[in-house]
Amino acid sequence: MNYKKTAGYLILLLALAGLVNAGLDIYGDIATGGRGDRGTVTASGSGYPEGPLELVIYFFEGNAPCSVCERIRGMTYELFESDPEDLSLFSIRDVNVEEKGNERYVLELDLFSTSVVLAEESGGRIFRWKNLAGVWDLAGDSEAFRDYMLREIEAFRSGGENR
């Protein structure tokens, strides 16, 4: 038996275990915003909120300049001007996920890039949401983007598919 090879595999295994442990620590710190608690933006369980509900269109982005992201943001804001009756129940919020405390949105809402998310919230907690990933495919076609957004907003308002 080759003792050097066995020792090498053992060291590699210990290094991998250390890396996994460090990753879990970092994830825990990011998820709690460095506070040590498990504060979340989403409501746990399936309980219905006790306070008034608010419908929100979130625009999540980071610090990196992105012309497509700006186009998506612009078309999202244009909806409030072109279709105020369809969006009268919604407010819109920009969230920079790279600012301290906002990284938890990435983890809890499964964001992977600039995102438009429909949300139903109460008391600062999100009870229901839907990430509108289709905005990326339609960023070059403002009419198709508008139709997609209005269709998704109507489905969300009527309790359609969401998380």
N, C-alpha and C positions, 0 to 999 in steps of 0.2 A: 504494500500500500504506500502511496506517495504522500508523506506527511506534509510536505510543502504545499501540495495542491489542496489537501484537506484544510490546512491552516488558512490558505488563501480564500477558500469558499466560506469558512467560518467568519473571517474578517469581513468579507463582502456581505454576508448575512447580517452581521451586527451593524454594519454601516447602513444597510437598507432599513433595518428596524429603527435606527436613530433618525433617519430621514423621514420615515413615516410618523414618528413621534413628533418631530419638529413641525411637520406639515399640519398635524392635528392641533398643535398648540397655536400655530399661526391662524388656522381656520377659526378656532375658538375665539381668538382675539379680534379677528375681523368681524365675525358674526355678532360680537357683543360690543363692538366699537371701543374695545380696550377697557371697558368698565368692569369686567369680571362677572357681570350678570348675564342673563339670557334674554334681554330685551329684544323684542321682535317688532317688525312692522306689520306682520300678518297675524291675524287672530288664530289662536289654536282651537282645535275642535270644530264642531259644526254649529255652535251656538249662534243665535241671531243677535245682532247688536241691540242694546237697550236704548241708546240715544238716537238722534236723527241721523239718517243716512245721507251721505254726500257722494255724488257721482263725479269722478275726476278723470281727466285725460292727462296722464303723466308723459312727459318727454324726458327720457333718461339719456344722458350723454356724458362723455368724459372731457378732458382738456385738449385732446389732440384735434387740430383743425381738420375738418372733413366737409367738402363741398356737398356731397350727397346728404350728409346729416343736416346741413343747413337748409337744403331743399326740402327735406322731409319736414323739418320744423316749420318752414315757411308755409308749406301746403297745409299742415295741420292747423296753424293759426288762421289761414285763409278760410277754413271751414267755418270758423266762428263768425266771419263776416258774410260769407255767401249763404250759409244755412243756419241763421240764428235760431229759428224755430226748432230745428232738429237737435240743437246743442244747448238749448236754454237751461236744461237741468244739469249740465256739466260745467265744471271749472277746469282750467288747464294749469298745470304746474311743470316748471322746468326743474330737473334735479340733476346736479352734477355728481355722478357716482364716485368721483375721485376726491370729493371733499370729505373730511373726517365725519364719520357717523353715517354717511350715505352708502357706504360699501355693503351694508346689510341688505339693501334692495337687490343688489346683484345676486347675493346668495339665496334670498328668500323668493324672489320672483324669477329666478333662472334667467337672468339677463346675460347676453353674450356680446352685445354691442349696443350702439345707439338704438333705443327702443321706444315705441309708442305703446303704452299700456292703458287699457281701460280698467278703472277700479271703482269699487263700491266700498266706502270706508265710513267709520264712525269713531269718534274719539281718538283719531290718529292711528287707528288700526285698520288694515285692509282686510275685508271679509271675503271679497270675491274679486278676481281680476282675470284679464285676458291680455296676453302679449300679442300685439298685432304685427307678427313677423312679416306679413305680406307687404308692408310698406316699402321694404327694400326692393322688391321686384317691380313695384309700381312707381318708384321715384322719378322715372323719366317720362311718365304719362300722367299729367295732372288730372285729367278727366277720369281715368281708370282709378287713380288714387282716391279721388273724391267719392266715387261710387263704392269702392271697397270700404272706405272709412264709414260712410253712412250706413252701409249694409251691416257692418260689424257693430256699430253703435246701436242700431235698432235691435239686432239680435241680443246684445248685451242688456239693453234696457228691458227686453221681454224675458230675460232670464235664460237665454240660450247658453251655448257651450262656453265654459270658463273653468277656472280652477277653484 
